[in-house]
């Protein structure tokens, strides 16, 4: 048999390796890594917005309420998926012991290793197809939940009658298709669904809900038989199908700066002005389409808005100059500066309009892009 002390030393050593990696990352973050220009631009925009609108208008609760239904999509799916994912990972040893009771420790660990390789293959396959427009995040997640629901249901139904080899095939297939979709998309969609200033917060909330699912599985699965574990995972996969269909949004090929433009106009109380890609039907959830929780969509809205605001500011300047021609400040700091931000995909350009003393134009407005 295995030496318990040796096994304890092995799993503790894995925790130590993980701790060392985290410490090195923190040291690199604190001592070496410097903030990029995008971060400083966000801080500058926050300061101008706070001076203009006040703290009350910038309440985090008000902003999170605006994204509450999308949090149901990202956090809810992460919750139900982590019940199955962590539950099966944590109890994979007992599960393999139940499937193949004759196997010794080396044999069981060999099957666990092969199962992890199947999961890794699923990750890489998901990375290859997730950006294909005809597939995208939402379809990939729906397919993953659907296939896992079928595989878990079949495994639970035939667990006591089927041969160990066939049960292992089903288990390995569920590991592959779980990672070829839900285990990747729940992370990616939570990172792409929110604006820059809220991305870490909302991603963190979604991840927290996922870990609540993992905690639930850790506690609940200890009281279930192996076939009941698979039926529970099938039920959570079906819940994932429903949550994905109702609340998830597919933002494949949507520039992240579209979120920043929408947030800026929302905080200014001019959300109806936003008519960008986030209002396009293909980038809305079924819930948002059913209840009308969206605005109009105009592919050229941003260029029209920038031109209209530019003309309005020029008109106001002309009026002030005609009223006080000798006191008008011609210094460069009074003139509007325009620069461009390119999306990471390189498909769109986002003009940023900055105004030092009359900041009335949203800081980030996404132009109509052909991406």
Phi, psi and omega in degrees: 000172181279149177279116182301322180295322179293319178296319178297320179294325181294310184289330176291326179294327177293321175297320180296317178299316178297320179296318179297320178297318180294317179298316179297322178295317179295318178297319178297319181294319184280322191258335188242309187294133177251148179293142180275176183293331179297321180294315179295326178294322178296316179298318179296320179293321178296319180295316179295320181294319180295320178294329184275317188257338183088162184292325184298320180290343184254023181303131179299323181295321178296319181291315180295327176297326179296326181258014188300317183288332174286332174293328175298321179292312183282312182286321180296316178293323178295322180298307185291327180291319182290340172299312180287314186296304182288326178300313180289326178292314182294326183253020179295326178298305176299327180295314179292327177294325178286324179290317185231074185296343182275349184283142177273185185299319181295317180296315181297319178294329175295318176294322177297320178297316179296323177297319178294326176294322176297319178296318180297320177299322177298320177302309184294323178294321177297319179297331181285330189247350190294333181267000177288121186304325181287347177254291176070179184289312187293315180297320180296319179292318178299315180296319180297311179298320182295312180295321179294321178300317179295312183295317179295320180296315180296316180300315179294324184289325185252011189302319185278347183250331188284159177286150181304320181300316180292322178296323178294321177300315178297318181294317178295322179296320178294325176295318179295308186286337174292321179274338173276060182152259194302319183289344174263312186292327178298325177284314184292315182295327177292335179274338186257355189268352188231158180290167186307313186290339181248359189299314180293319181297309183289325175294321178295319177298317179297317179295322177299318178296324176298316181290334172297322175296320178296319179296319178301315181295319180301319182280312188288319186293340178293341182255009184247152170283165185299317180293327177292327176299316180293322177295322177296318178295324176296319179295318179292328177294321176295320175299322177296322176300314182293316180295319179296315181296324187269318192242347182278149178240144178260110183249028177302128179068017174266123180300140181296334181290346173299322178296320181295320179295316180296317179296318181300315180289326177298315181292331177278358182076024182233041183299330181295342179288329181290124179224034185274197188297334180292346176265354179293139185306322183289348179249017176250153174281162177300321179299315181296324178289322183291319184265358179073030181275063179193166178256194179284161177240125177224113183303336183251021187297320187292316179297323177294318181294314180299318180294318180295316180293322179297315179296321181295316181294319178298321178296316179295322178296317179299321179295316180294322181292323179290331179281325181224072186294333185270340183258000182292132183275115180263014183293153182302331182292343179273345183272148180289137177247138179235134175222172183236146174243130178261141175291160181298331181283346181075010186267343185219156178239138185240106177289135176252121182258119181245140180225116187293320187242344181229066188279086182248352180262136176307139185296324180233120177231124182278126176287164176296126182243152180268004182287000000 
